[in-house]
Amino acid sequence: MEGHVEHAAEKLGIAFRNPALLRQALTHRSWSNESGIPGNNETLEFLGDAVLGFVMAEYVYATFPDESEGILSRLKSIAVSERTLASAADAIGIGDLLVFGRGEQVSGGAQRTSNLANAFEAVLGAIYLDSGIDTAREFALRHLAPVLDQGIRAEKPFSPRTELQEYVQKKWHRFPEYVLVSQTPPDKNNIAVFTVQVYVNKTLWGEGQGNSKKEACRNAAQAALDRHVKTVS
C-alpha cells in the first residue's frame, strides 16, 4: 500500500507530508465495507467540496468581474459539476489509483462518474489539509481550468459591455466610449447614483444608472444594445 501511495503522489504531482491523507482520499467506501477496516474518502470528499466551491467562486469572480451574481453562480455550477470533476479526474488517471472493494471494482467502479468526481474532491481535501489553500487552489485550477474554460465558453455568459464592444468593433473597428455624466453625493446609507452615457461614433447610443460606475456602464451598454442592436438583429 505504501508503494501505491508514493506512485499516486508522483502521478498527481503533489508531495504529501502526511501520506495517510492521500491513502484515505483514494480509498472507496466499498473497500472499508468489505475489509472491515475503517476509513474511506467520504469525509475528505466533504471537505474538498467546500474547498472547491471557494476556489471556483474566486476563479469565476476574477475571470468575469462584470457579470451578475446569477451568471457567476451558473458558471460556478459548471466548475463544480460531477461531469467536470469526473472529466478532470479521468484525465489525471485518478480512477486507476482508487482502491475499491471487489464488488465495486468488477462492476466498473474505476470508470463510474460519481466515483471519479468524489475522488477528485477527496484528493483536493487531502491536499488542503496537508499543504494549505494555495496548493489546493493550484491543483484545482491546473486540472480543472482546461475543462472549465471549455464549458464556460459554451455557456456564452451574458455581458452587455462585451456584447456591445464586439458588435461595434466588428462593424466599425472602434470601441464604444463611456462617459460619466453625473454622480450624486452619497445618501445616509452611503449610496450614490452614477449616470453614464455610452457613445458610438460620437453618437449617444444609451444611458444607464447604477450605484457604482461599473453598474452604470453595464446598464448603459444594455440600453444601447436594446435600442441599436437587438432591434435590427
Backbone torsions as a table, in degrees:
resi	resn	phi	psi	omega
1	MET	NA	-34.9	-179.1
2	GLU	-63.1	-41.8	177.9
3	GLY	-64.1	-36.1	178.5
4	HIS	-63.3	-42.6	-179.3
5	VAL	-65.5	-41.6	178.4
6	GLU	-63.2	-41.6	177.2
7	HIS	-62.9	-42.2	-179.4
8	ALA	-63.2	-44.7	-179.8
9	ALA	-61.7	-40.6	179.0
10	GLU	-65.6	-41.9	-179.7
11	LYS	-66.7	-35.8	179.8
12	LEU	-79.7	-15.6	-179.9
13	GLY	74.7	28.4	-179.0
14	ILE	-128.2	128.5	175.4
15	ALA	-91.5	114.6	-178.4
16	PHE	-92.1	128.3	172.9
17	ARG	-72.2	-32.9	179.1
18	ASN	-119.9	90.1	-176.5
19	PRO	-60.4	-21.4	-180.0
20	ALA	-61.8	-30.1	178.0
21	LEU	-66.3	-41.7	178.5
22	LEU	-68.3	-40.0	177.5
23	ARG	-58.1	-44.3	179.1
24	GLN	-64.7	-40.6	-177.9
25	ALA	-63.6	-27.1	-176.4
26	LEU	-99.3	7.2	-178.7
27	THR	-102.5	113.9	179.2
28	HIS	-76.2	150.6	-176.9
29	ARG	-61.3	-24.9	179.7
30	SER	-63.3	-31.9	179.0
31	TRP	-69.5	-47.1	179.9
32	SER	-66.2	-34.3	178.1
33	ASN	-65.2	-43.1	-176.8
34	GLU	-78.7	-34.9	-176.6
35	SER	-83.6	-23.1	-175.8
36	GLY	80.2	1.2	178.8
37	ILE	-92.1	121.6	-176.4
38	PRO	-68.7	155.2	176.0
39	GLY	112.0	115.9	174.0
40	ASN	-148.7	-173.8	-169.7
41	ASN	-90.3	8.5	-173.6
42	GLU	-67.5	-40.0	179.9
43	THR	-70.5	-36.5	175.9
44	LEU	-68.1	-33.3	175.4
45	GLU	-61.4	-42.4	178.1
46	PHE	-58.4	-47.5	179.7
47	LEU	-66.5	-44.2	-179.1
48	GLY	-61.4	-34.3	177.4
49	ASP	-61.1	-42.4	179.3
50	ALA	-67.8	-42.7	178.3
51	VAL	-62.0	-44.8	-179.4
52	LEU	-62.3	-41.5	178.9
53	GLY	-59.0	-43.0	178.5
54	PHE	-65.3	-48.6	-176.9
55	VAL	-61.7	-41.6	-178.1
56	MET	-74.3	-33.9	174.9
57	ALA	-63.7	-42.4	177.3
58	GLU	-61.7	-41.5	-177.2
59	TYR	-66.8	-49.2	-177.5
60	VAL	-70.0	-31.3	176.9
61	TYR	-64.5	-43.8	-179.1
62	ALA	-71.2	-31.1	-176.7
63	THR	-80.7	-33.1	-177.7
64	PHE	-128.2	68.0	-174.0
65	PRO	-66.6	-19.2	-178.1
66	ASP	-92.2	-2.4	-175.4
67	GLU	-81.6	157.5	178.8
68	SER	-76.4	167.9	178.7
69	GLU	-60.9	-38.6	-179.9
70	GLY	-63.0	-43.0	179.0
71	ILE	-66.1	-43.7	179.6
72	LEU	-61.9	-37.8	178.5
73	SER	-64.7	-39.5	179.5
74	ARG	-66.6	-41.1	179.4
75	LEU	-66.3	-39.5	177.3
76	LYS	-62.5	-38.3	-179.0
77	SER	-63.3	-31.4	175.0
78	ILE	-64.7	-43.6	-175.4
79	ALA	-63.5	-36.0	-174.1
80	VAL	-103.1	9.8	-179.0
81	SER	-68.6	153.5	179.3
82	GLU	-59.5	-38.5	-178.6
83	ARG	-64.6	-44.0	179.4
84	THR	-63.2	-46.6	-178.0
85	LEU	-65.6	-41.1	-179.5
86	ALA	-65.6	-38.2	178.4
87	SER	-63.3	-43.5	178.8
88	ALA	-66.2	-42.9	-180.0
89	ALA	-63.5	-38.9	179.0
90	ASP	-65.4	-39.8	179.8
91	ALA	-64.0	-34.8	179.1
92	ILE	-75.5	-29.2	-175.4
93	GLY	93.7	26.3	-178.6
94	ILE	-63.6	-33.6	-179.2
95	GLY	-57.2	-36.3	180.0
96	ASP	-74.2	-15.4	-177.6
97	LEU	-95.3	-15.5	-176.3
98	LEU	-71.6	145.9	177.9
99	VAL	-106.4	116.9	-176.8
100	PHE	-114.4	161.9	164.3
101	GLY	-71.7	163.3	-174.8
102	ARG	-60.4	-42.8	-177.5
103	GLY	-60.6	-45.8	-180.0
104	GLU	-69.3	-35.4	-179.0
105	GLN	-64.4	-48.3	-176.2
106	VAL	-72.9	-19.4	179.8
107	SER	-90.7	10.1	176.2
108	GLY	88.8	29.2	-177.5
109	GLY	-60.3	-29.6	-177.5
110	ALA	-70.8	-17.5	179.4
111	GLN	-106.8	-3.0	-176.4
112	ARG	-70.2	128.2	-175.7
113	THR	-56.3	-44.8	-177.7
114	SER	-63.9	-39.0	178.6
115	ASN	-65.2	-42.2	-179.8
116	LEU	-64.5	-46.2	-179.1
117	ALA	-63.8	-44.2	-179.9
118	ASN	-64.1	-38.1	-179.9
119	ALA	-67.7	-37.7	177.2
120	PHE	-59.5	-45.3	179.4
121	GLU	-64.4	-39.3	179.5
122	ALA	-64.9	-42.3	177.4
123	VAL	-62.2	-41.8	178.7
124	LEU	-62.7	-40.8	176.9
125	GLY	-62.8	-39.8	178.3
126	ALA	-65.1	-41.6	178.2
127	ILE	-62.8	-41.8	179.0
128	TYR	-60.2	-46.6	-179.6
129	LEU	-66.4	-35.1	-175.7
130	ASP	-81.5	-38.1	-170.8
131	SER	-129.5	-7.7	176.5
132	GLY	98.6	176.2	-171.8
133	ILE	-68.7	-34.7	-178.0
134	ASP	-64.1	-43.9	178.6
135	THR	-68.5	-38.6	177.7
136	ALA	-63.2	-42.1	178.6
137	ARG	-62.7	-45.8	-179.3
138	GLU	-60.6	-42.4	179.5
139	PHE	-64.1	-48.1	-177.8
140	ALA	-61.3	-47.6	-177.4
141	LEU	-70.7	-35.0	179.0
142	ARG	-60.1	-39.9	-174.9
143	HIS	-97.2	-22.3	-177.9
144	LEU	-96.2	-28.8	-173.4
145	ALA	-54.5	-46.0	-179.7
146	PRO	-60.9	-43.7	178.9
147	VAL	-70.1	-42.4	-177.4
148	LEU	-64.1	-46.2	-178.4
149	ASP	-61.7	-38.6	177.7
150	GLN	-62.6	-43.4	178.9
151	GLY	-67.6	-39.2	179.9
152	ILE	-65.7	-44.9	179.9
153	ARG	-62.9	-35.4	178.4
154	ALA	-65.4	-29.2	179.0
155	GLU	-73.7	-20.2	-177.7
156	LYS	48.1	65.2	-177.6
157	PRO	-56.1	137.9	-174.2
158	PHE	-78.4	125.7	175.0
159	SER	-141.1	108.5	-178.7
160	PRO	-55.9	-41.7	-178.7
161	ARG	-65.0	-41.8	179.0
162	THR	-66.3	-44.0	-178.8
163	GLU	-63.3	-43.3	179.8
164	LEU	-65.7	-42.7	-179.4
165	GLN	-62.1	-43.5	179.5
166	GLU	-62.6	-39.9	-179.3
167	TYR	-65.2	-47.3	-177.5
168	VAL	-67.5	-41.6	178.7
169	GLN	-61.7	-43.6	-178.1
170	LYS	-65.5	-36.4	-174.5
171	LYS	-87.4	-38.0	-173.9
172	TRP	-126.9	-1.1	179.9
173	HIS	57.6	43.3	175.3
174	ARG	-147.6	176.6	-176.4
175	PHE	-109.7	149.7	169.8
176	PRO	-64.4	151.1	179.6
177	GLU	-115.2	124.2	-179.0
178	TYR	-102.8	131.2	-177.1
179	VAL	-125.8	124.3	174.8
180	LEU	-79.1	114.8	-175.3
181	VAL	-99.7	-21.5	177.4
182	SER	-163.3	157.9	177.4
183	GLN	-151.1	119.2	-178.8
184	THR	-77.0	154.1	173.0
185	PRO	-63.9	148.7	178.0
186	PRO	-59.5	139.6	178.1
187	ASP	-83.1	-168.1	-176.1
188	LYS	-64.4	-20.0	177.1
189	ASN	-96.5	11.8	179.8
190	ASN	63.6	33.3	178.7
191	ILE	-109.7	126.9	177.3
192	ALA	-111.0	162.0	177.2
193	VAL	-117.7	122.7	178.5
194	PHE	-101.8	140.4	175.1
195	THR	-121.2	124.5	-177.4
196	VAL	-125.2	139.8	173.5
197	GLN	-114.0	143.6	178.2
198	VAL	-115.5	131.6	-177.4
199	TYR	-115.6	141.9	173.4
200	VAL	-127.3	125.0	-175.3
201	ASN	53.9	39.3	178.9
202	LYS	64.6	16.0	177.1
203	THR	-111.7	133.7	179.8
204	LEU	-65.9	122.5	-179.6
205	TRP	-106.8	-28.0	-177.3
206	GLY	-170.3	160.9	179.4
207	GLU	-137.0	142.7	179.3
208	GLY	-145.1	155.2	177.4
209	GLN	-123.2	156.9	177.7
210	GLY	-172.0	171.1	-179.9
211	ASN	-86.2	5.5	171.4
212	SER	-148.0	160.7	178.8
213	LYS	-63.8	-37.9	179.6
214	LYS	-60.6	-45.4	-179.9
215	GLU	-65.4	-38.9	179.1
216	ALA	-65.7	-40.2	176.9
217	CYS	-62.9	-42.7	178.7
218	ARG	-60.3	-45.1	-178.6
219	ASN	-69.4	-33.9	176.4
220	ALA	-65.9	-41.8	177.7
221	ALA	-62.6	-40.9	178.7
222	GLN	-63.5	-41.3	178.4
223	ALA	-62.7	-40.5	178.5
224	ALA	-64.3	-42.1	178.5
225	LEU	-62.8	-46.0	-178.5
226	ASP	-62.1	-36.2	-174.4
227	ARG	-85.7	-37.6	-170.0
228	HIS	-115.7	-16.9	-175.3
229	VAL	-115.0	-51.1	-176.4
230	LYS	-61.7	-34.1	-175.6
231	THR	-73.9	-17.5	-177.3
232	VAL	-114.8	-3.0	-178.3
233	SER	-92.5	NA	NA
